[in-house]
Amino acid sequence: MSFRIINKDSTIEERIKKAINRVIYEKDLLNNKLEKLRDECKSLIVNEFLRSETFFALANGILKAEFGLSDEAVGQIPELLHEILTVEVSLVGSALKNGLVSITIDFVDNEGIDFSKHGVYYSNDYLIPWLLWLLVMEERDVVPNYKLYLKEGRGRSELAIMIKASGQSYSVEGYFAGRPGDNWITRTLRDSKSKITELIKGIMDKPL
C-alpha cells in the first residue's frame, strides 16, 4: 500500500499520515485480539472437555473400564482434543469497532474425525476405536459375544476385562452413548456457549 500527498501543505500531510498510521495500528491491535481470542477459546473448550462428566468416566470410571483405557491412554486425551479441535476467529464486516466476531469450531479441519487414527489402540491385533464407539455408535452392539467383567487390577484399565459370553454383546452405556449431533463433543460445546460468549466480550470489549 502506498500514498502520494498532492497538496504540499505540511499540516494536512502530517494529519493524513497520522490518520493512516492510526488505522494500521488499530488493525494490528485488532489482529492481536483475534489471535488471543482464538488461542484462549481453544484452551477454554479443551478445559471444558476435561471438566466434563464424560472425561471423569474416561479417566477413572466406567468408560475407562469399558474401553480398556490404560493410564497412558487417558493421559493422551488432552493432546487428542488439541489434535482434533480447530478454532478459527475472524471479524465479519470491515468496521474496526462495529464488526461482528465470527468463531468457527471444527474438528480436524472440516473433514471430520478420522476414527482409524484418533482415539484408538490395538488389542491382540484388533483395532479398538473407543472414540468412535463413544461419539456415534449410540447403544448399538460393538463387541459381539463378549461382556464386561469388572475386576480391580485386571486389564489395561486395571478395572475390568472383556470375557467371552455367547449370545451377549457389549455396547456403550446409555448415559454416555453418543450419536451424530448429540454426543460428548456437541454437548460440551453447547454447555460451553455462555463461557465462550463471556470470553469474546471480555477480550473484544477492551479498548484498542
BATI-796952 format. One record per residue (C-alpha): x, y, z. Coordinates in steps of 0.02 Angstrom, whole numbers, padded with zeros to 5 digits, always signed. Layout:
<sites>
XYZ...
</sites>
This chain:
<sites>
+00000+00000+00000+00068+00173-00045+00004+00352-00038+00059+00509-00126+00011+00675-00050-00032+00801-00188-00062+00953-00078+00106+01004-00004+00029+01088+00148+00135+01012+00287-00008+01015+00414-00127+00919+00301+00010+00797+00255+00051+00764+00437-00131+00738+00483-00156+00614+00341+00000+00516+00390-00057+00510+00570-00230+00450+00518-00155+00314+00408-00037+00259+00546-00181+00255+00669-00283+00140+00555-00135+00023+00531-00101+00024+00718-00282-00017+00759-00286-00158+00632-00129-00233+00709-00206-00222+00882-00367-00299+00819-00273-00443+00738-00183-00472+00902-00351-00476+00990-00419-00604+00868-00266-00714+00889-00281-00702+01077-00466-00744+01066-00431-00895+00956-00299-00966+01074-00397-00933+01232-00558-01000+01156-00472-01164+01111-00397-01179+01285-00566-01143+01364-00653-01276+01259-00520-01408+01294-00532-01369+01480-00721-01389+01472-00697-01561+01395-00578-01606+01537-00704-01545+01666-00847-01645+01593-00929-01796+01673-00883-01899+01520-00698-01861+01543-00704-01913+01725-00783-02077+01670-00643-02098+01543-00508-02052+01667-00556-02163+01812-00732-02225+01793-00846-02341+01698-00790-02286+01525-00608-02318+01569-00658-02493+01620-00770-02524+01469-00647-02459+01340-00495-02538+01423-00402-02373+01432-00231-02376+01514-00170-02231+01619-00056-02187+01472-00205-02180+01353-00302-02070+01473-00152-01955+01487-00154-01932+01298-00335-01872+01291-00292-01686+01313-00169-01700+01167-00302-01792+01067-00426-01650+01096-00298-01521+01038-00266-01626+00881-00447-01644+00828-00506-01470+00877-00478-01316+00770-00543-01142+00812-00548-01003+00683-00589-00824+00731-00622-00683+00608-00705-00512+00601-00865-00502+00500-00878-00336+00411-00750-00202+00380-00782-00087+00528-00643-00098+00656-00754-00056+00804-00926-00116+00749-00885-00278+00659-00954-00442+00723-00839-00580+00782-00863-00747+00697-00798-00904+00784-00794-01068+00691-00762-01226+00791-00719-01378+00689-00643-01549+00714-00495-01597+00607-00509-01456+00480-00688-01484+00424-00651-01662+00371-00725-01745+00524-00632-01858+00642-00529-01999+00568-00582-02137+00686-00448-02253+00620-00317-02131+00684-00391-02035+00831-00448-02117+00992-00390-02293+00950-00273-02428+01014-00234-02608+00966-00278-02759+01072-00212-02927+01009-00200-02854+00832-00379-02790+00840-00411-02604+00822-00513-02535+00966-00593-02371+00907-00657-02314+01076-00688-02135+01021-00798-02195+00878-00897-02303+00999-00918-02155+01117-00969-02024+00989-01077-02107+00857-01122-02288+00896-01265-02248+01015-01308-02407+01111-01278-02524+00965-01178-02682+00994-00994-02651+00960-00914-02809+01033-01021-02962+00997-01012-03117+01107-00917-03027+01245-00968-02946+01408-00880-02833+01530-00813-02914+01688-00772-02786+01821-00619-02838+01920-00499-02719+02003-00319-02745+01948-00365-02831+01785-00345-02773+01606-00266-02617+01534-00378-02508+01638-00343-02611+01794-00530-02604+01820-00605-02736+01706-00583-02858+01563-00693-02921+01422-00739-03105+01434-00824-03217+01307-01011-03234+01329-01103-03317+01187-01261-03226+01140-01213-03069+01235-01135-02909+01168-01054-02753+01234-01121-02580+01197-01083-02410+01272-01188-02370+01424-01339-02267+01376-01299-02116+01486-01136-02085+01391-01183-02160+01222-01172-02035+01081-01244-02011+00909-01207-01886+00771-01264-01717+00833-01284-01773+01014-01126-01836+01096-00981-01787+01209-00922-01656+01084-01087-01573+01043-01145-01575+01225-00984-01497+01288-00988-01360+01155-01170-01323+01194-01135-01314+01380-00985-01201+01347-01081-01073+01244-01105-00947+01385-00922-00956+01437-00866-00932+01257-00981-00781+01242-00910-00706+01401-00733-00736+01337-00773-00644+01175-00846-00497+01269-00701-00490+01391-00570-00483+01254-00658-00384+01118-00737-00252+01230-00568-00191+01290-00523-00028+01200-00393-00037+01062
</sites>
